[in-house]
């Protein structure tokens, strides 16, 4: 019996094209569904169209993808990743709490709700610190603050931005590490790949979207154990787990 895979998307990028090509090359039936134009009727017990055996949720919009996943799951449809996993992974507060509860080594992190409290958090952790948005990817709005002067300027700017989440300040210690981190890909209970993400010259963030590059990374037992523990902490699935090498 041939498996039917449905790709749920809101924009087809290179990544989605490669996933589709690979699925077809392996003999899978493939469907493509645009979440932007799809209606999700909550009152119906069954989906109005056939989503096949499994839905691979690949929406760029975190909110759209998570909500669409929840709608499909309510009809008994298998979605990767599950809505609650996407919700945890897409919010740094939820994911940090999950990792800490599971005993995964985590940088010191403080949440503050006012600019004044955010400055106190930075002082308590000790400069340099990193200020991150609760929701976001590709290194956007992630800022390293070297001293109080920088912190005051950036935090004041953040406080003037619209959106309730921008009034929540996620302040984290800046870990001393090489100019790289490790990205592991976990599928179920297996680590299937690991790479170093190397920061571009003059850039401390390792995101490939910020000009970073990738290199092969040996998969040691320590790296594998941490990756699996982190993946289990947030609910499992197909996950990217990032980690840093500290002294």
FENRAKA-V468489 format. One record per run of one state. SS is the DSSP state (A for helix, B for strand, O for the rest). FROM is the first residue (numbers start at 1). TO is the last residue. If there is no record, write none. Layout:
# FENRAKA-V468489
ss = [SS,SS]
from = [FROM,FROM]
to = [TO,TO]
This chain:
# FENRAKA-V468489
ss = [O,B,O,A,O,B,A,O,B,O,A,O,B,O,A,O,A,O,B,O,A,O,B,O,B,O,A,O,A,O,B,O,B,O,B,O,A,O,B,O,A,O,B,O]
from = [1,4,10,14,26,29,35,38,54,58,62,74,79,81,83,90,92,102,109,113,115,126,129,133,143,146,148,160,164,168,169,174,180,188,190,199,208,211,213,217,221,234,238,244]
to = [3,9,13,25,28,34,37,53,57,61,73,78,80,82,89,91,101,108,112,114,125,128,132,142,145,147,159,163,167,168,173,179,187,189,198,207,210,212,216,220,233,237,243,247]
